[in-house]
Amino acid sequence: VPTAERFDMDPGAVLDNIIYARASTSEHQYNLLLGLAAKMSEEPFKLLIVHLVIVLFRVDFTGRELAERQVELAQMLSRFIKIAEESNVAGYMTNQVVADPGGGVSSDPMKPAGGHVRARAATIRLMFRKLRREQHVSKVFDAPNLPEAEAISFLCQIFL
């Protein structure tokens, strides 16, 4: 609502153009994606977002189930890409990061969760981290047409 108001748009009309669902398991997440694919064939969409794509897989598959988890994750990511391509929409996934104990002193101590399966599913990978209270670092982690680079941004919020 605040974003719509900021751009002088009707918040109700904006919210009418958003479909939202919360998955409870990795299987539920996959089924929601399949249901959305059917809906996208009926109505025009512009953006498909999956927030924290790996989190339910990390909960549902533990310990020695890593290989099974990666297979299931790969299938879901493949379906996500196929839906985005067939529907001609932008696909955006957010992810968790985990500590990288083997990362060394000079490299980033954090790495994206999900391993190579999740990494290969993205064309462009960005990493965001908080530097100071009002400063954030955006890093191009992997992109076919851009070198690895960082930029510092300043976040200013205006409260009325």
N, C-alpha and C positions, 0 to 999 in steps of 0.2 A: 504494500500500500504506500509506504513512504517513497519508494522508487517511482511508482506511477505518478504520485502527486508532484514529485520533483520535476517530472517532464510534462506537467500539465495534462496528464491522461486521466481518464475516469478509472479509479481503482476497481470498481465492480466489473467493468468491461475487460480490464486486464486479467483479473482473477478468473473470469469466465473462459479465458483462453489458456488456462493452465490445468493440466491433469497431474494429480499427485497421488502416489501410492507408497505405502511403507511395507516392506517385506519383513517377514518374521524369521524366515530360514533361507538358506541358499536355494533350495528347491522352489520355495515360494517366489523368490526373486526371479528365477528363470521363468516360472509360469506367468508372472506379471509381465515380463518382457514379451512372451509369446502373445499374450492377450493384447498388449499394446501394438504389436505388429499388425494384428487384424484391424484395430481401430485406425492405425495410420494409413491403411489402404483405403479407408472410407473418408477420412478427413485430412486436410493439409496440415502438416506440422513443420516447424522450422528448426527445433532444437530438441535433442533427447539427452537427458542428464541422468547418470546413475551416480549417486553420492555414496562414497565409501564402498566401492565395488567389492573389495576383498573381505570386509568385516564379517559378514555372515559365513563365508567359507572358513575363516579362521576359527569361528565358534563351532561350526558343524563338524569340521574335520580336525582332529587333534592327534598328536603323537605320530604313530606309524602310518596314519592315513594320508600322509603328505602326497604321495603319488596319485591316489584317488582324488584328492582335493584338486590337484593341478589339472587332472583330466576334466573334472566337472567345471572348473574355472575356465579352462580353455574352450569348452563347448559353449558356455554362457557368453564369453567375450566374442567368440566367432559369430554367434547369433546376433549380438549387439551390433557388430560391424556390418553384418549382412542387412539387418533392418535399416540401419542408417544409410547405407549405400542404395538399397532398393527404394527407400522413401525419399532420397535426396535431402537428408537433413544433416545438420551438424551434430556429431556425437561428442559428448563430454563426460569423462569419468573422473571422479576424485578417488583418492586412495589414501591408505595409511602409510606411515613410515615406521621402520623398526630400527633398533640400534644395530650398527654394523661393527662388531668387535674386531673384525679383521681389517677394518678400513684404514688403520694407521693414523699417525699424527697429522699428516698434511692433507688427507682426504676428509670428506664429509663424514661425520660419525653416524649419520642416518642414511638409510637406503629405503627405496620403495618396497612395500610388502608385496608378495605374490610372485617374486622371482621373474625368470625370463618369460614365462607364459604371459604374465600381465604386461611386461615391458614390450613384447612383440605385438601386442594388440593395439598399441597407440602409435600414431604417425608422429605426433609431437608430444614430448613429455616436458612438463614444466614443474619446478619445485618452488614452493613458497615457504618462507620462514620469517618469523618475527625477529627483528634485529634489536630494536629498542621500542619503547612505548608507541611512538608514532611512526616508526620506520619498519618497512618490510623489504625483504630481498626476494626478487623474482629471478629464477635461474632457468635458462634454456638448458635443459638436461640432455635432450636428444631431439634433433629436428633434421629432416633431410636437406633443408636449404639454409640453415642457420648454424653458425659456429656456437660452441658452448660459451655462454656468457652470462653475467649477472647484471642486474640493475637494482638500485635502491629506490624505493618509492616512499613518499611521505603521505600518510593517511590523515586527512583532516575531516573531522565531522563537525557539522554546524548544527547546534541544537537551538530550536526556536521556542 
